[in-house]
């Protein structure tokens, strides 16, 4: 599994493995990455738990502007593909 540093714009190869990120920095890093996405672009989030609370925050902050697709659902690793479908309302 390849982990890529966050550059000016994420690519389909971008993976944020939050298991290696300090807890207070996780959501800001994920939201910053999403904010840099162009329409139709996406990145992956890897976690050691189901990131349902993060999905809720995306729904509040980016309602109707994102996709959320589970690629892997535990029990030890969860991987979610997050994409931009529109600009946030």
C-alpha positions as CSV (number, residue, x, y, z in Angstrom):
1,X,0.0,0.0,0.0
2,X,1.4,3.3,-1.1
3,X,1.0,6.4,1.1
4,X,1.6,9.7,-0.7
5,X,2.3,13.0,1.0
6,X,-0.4,15.7,0.5
7,X,0.7,18.0,-2.3
8,X,-0.9,21.0,-3.9
9,X,-3.7,18.8,-5.3
10,X,-4.5,15.2,-4.2
11,X,-4.5,12.5,-6.9
12,X,-6.3,9.2,-7.1
13,X,-3.1,7.7,-5.5
14,X,-3.5,9.9,-2.4
15,X,-4.1,7.8,0.8
16,X,-4.3,9.3,4.2
17,X,-3.6,6.6,6.8
18,X,-4.9,8.2,9.9
19,X,-3.4,5.5,12.1
20,X,-0.1,7.3,11.6
21,X,-1.5,10.8,12.2
22,X,-1.9,12.4,15.7
23,X,-5.6,12.4,16.6
24,X,-6.0,16.3,16.7
25,X,-4.5,16.6,13.2
26,X,-6.7,13.9,11.5
27,X,-9.9,15.8,10.6
28,X,-8.1,19.0,9.6
29,X,-5.8,17.0,7.3
30,X,-8.7,15.1,5.7
31,X,-10.8,18.3,5.2
32,X,-7.9,20.2,3.8
33,X,-7.3,17.4,1.3
34,X,-10.9,17.4,0.3
35,X,-10.9,21.2,-0.1
36,X,-8.1,20.8,-2.7
37,X,-10.0,18.2,-4.8
38,X,-11.3,19.2,-8.2
39,X,-14.6,17.8,-9.4
40,X,-14.4,14.1,-10.0
41,X,-11.2,13.7,-7.9
42,X,-10.9,11.5,-4.9
43,X,-8.6,10.2,-2.2
44,X,-8.6,7.3,0.3
45,X,-8.8,7.4,4.1
46,X,-7.5,4.3,6.1
47,X,-8.5,3.9,9.7
48,X,-8.5,1.2,12.4
49,X,-12.2,1.8,13.1
50,X,-15.3,2.6,11.1
51,X,-15.1,6.3,10.3
52,X,-18.9,6.9,10.6
53,X,-18.4,10.1,12.7
54,X,-16.2,11.5,9.9
55,X,-18.9,10.7,7.4
56,X,-21.4,12.6,9.6
57,X,-19.1,15.7,9.6
58,X,-18.7,15.5,5.8
59,X,-22.5,15.4,5.5
60,X,-22.7,18.6,7.7
61,X,-19.9,20.5,6.0
62,X,-20.1,19.2,2.4
63,X,-23.7,18.1,2.0
64,X,-24.3,16.9,-1.6
65,X,-20.8,17.6,-2.7
66,X,-19.0,14.3,-1.9
67,X,-19.1,10.6,-2.3
68,X,-18.3,8.1,0.4
69,X,-17.6,4.6,-0.6
70,X,-16.3,1.8,1.6
71,X,-13.5,-0.1,-0.1
72,X,-12.7,-2.2,3.0
73,X,-14.9,-2.7,6.1
74,X,-12.8,-4.0,9.1
75,X,-12.6,-5.7,11.4
76,X,-9.0,-4.4,11.7
77,X,-8.8,-1.9,8.8
78,X,-11.4,0.4,7.2
79,X,-10.7,2.1,3.9
80,X,-13.0,4.7,2.4
81,X,-12.8,6.5,-0.9
82,X,-13.9,10.1,-0.6
83,X,-14.6,12.0,-3.8
84,X,-15.8,15.5,-4.8
85,X,-19.0,15.6,-6.9
86,X,-19.8,19.4,-6.6
87,X,-18.8,22.5,-4.7
88,X,-20.1,22.7,-1.2
89,X,-23.4,24.5,-0.7
